Amino acid sequence: MRTVLATWPGSVVSHESAAVLHEFPFVDTDRMVLSHHTRTTHDFPGVEVRRTHDLDGWHVTTLDGMRVTTVARTIIDLAQDRSVRHMSAIVDQLVSREAVDLLEIGAVLGSTGRRGKPGTVTMREVLEARLGEDQSGSVLERRGRRLIAGAGLPMPVGEYPVPWTTGRRFDDAYPERRVAIEWDSRRFHGQLASFEADRVRDRDAAVHGWVVVRFTWDDVHNHPSRIVETVGALLAA
């Protein structure tokens, strides 16, 4: 595999091979699979080459000195020939060990998924079962705030202006504690630009001494104690 990567610029370890390198559960294979943007034909003994036209730079990482598809992109690739049940088991374990989050998977699906592409329907079903059908911000914010109020915690200030950026707001904030809450409600977190912009804002907040915590539809409906415990601990600190 290393030899092929070294002699064929632009090639990336992908699919089952990437899954093994990332230590995916329920994927056990000795297949060697590479992806490449090219339309030309290359044959390497013992290596399966996949042609791709939607492998963006942010879908690739480096692992053990090799170019490898990210955990999220590898999940999307594996879904091409696996069932909803199989992919659900893989996703649940990877999320539980914090190897990836659902929004990142959704961002990759949003950039690659299309009608007729194998795996698109499968992954949409997997994500919708975990993120919820009703992903409107107003609904999620109201339910999150009710949890906070019901636990007897102080109510945050809604739509609080980000102090260091004109025109941007936190969903909720405790300005005296420099704690902000973001309710990540968008079905697949919109386009990549939105996903990246939120990460930039989180880093900016850290530079200015703020803590930003993000809660999802799954947190509100399946793990409400996470919200109460996290907010309570931050306010106490």
C-alpha positions, 0 to 999 in steps of 0.5 A: 500500500505504501509503495502504491501511494508513493508511486501514484500521487493523489491516491488515498487509502479508502473504504475497507482499508481505511476502516481497518486503519481507523480501527472500525468495529464490524469491519474485518478484511484484508482487502487493499483499497485505494481511491483516486480522482483519475479516469485513467486505468492503473492496475496494481497487483492485490490492490483494488482501485476506486475512481472518485470525483467527489473526494475533497481535501477535507475528506482526507487525513494522514495516518501512519504517514499515509493519506487516508480518508477521514473517519466520516468519509470512510463511513460514507464509502462503506455504506455503498454496499452495507445495510442500514443495520450494519452501518448503524452499528458501526456509527453508534460505536464510533460516535460513542468512542468519540472518533467522529460525530454525527454532524461531521458525517452529515456534512460529508453526506451533504457534500457527496450524497445524490440521487442514485448514488449507492449508500446515500439513502442508507446513510440518510436513514441512519442519520435521521434516526439519530438526529430526528426528523424535526430539526428546526432551530426554534423547536430544539432551542425551546425544548433545551431551554425547558430542560434548563428551567426544569432543572432549576438552573438560571436561564441563559440570555437568548440570541446573545451577540458575540462580543468580538464579532459584529453580526453574529450571535450565540443561541444562548449565553451566560455572559457573566460566566462567559459560557455559550450554548449552541443548539445544533439543530440543522438536519445535516448541519447545512453545507461545509461552510457552515460546519467550518464557520462554527468551528472557527467561532468555537476557537475564537471563543476560546481565545477570548476566554469563553466556553462554547458547548454544543447540544444536539437533537439526540442530547435533548431527547435521549440524554437530557441529563447531559445538558443539565449536568454540563450546564450546571457544572460550567455555571458552578465553575 
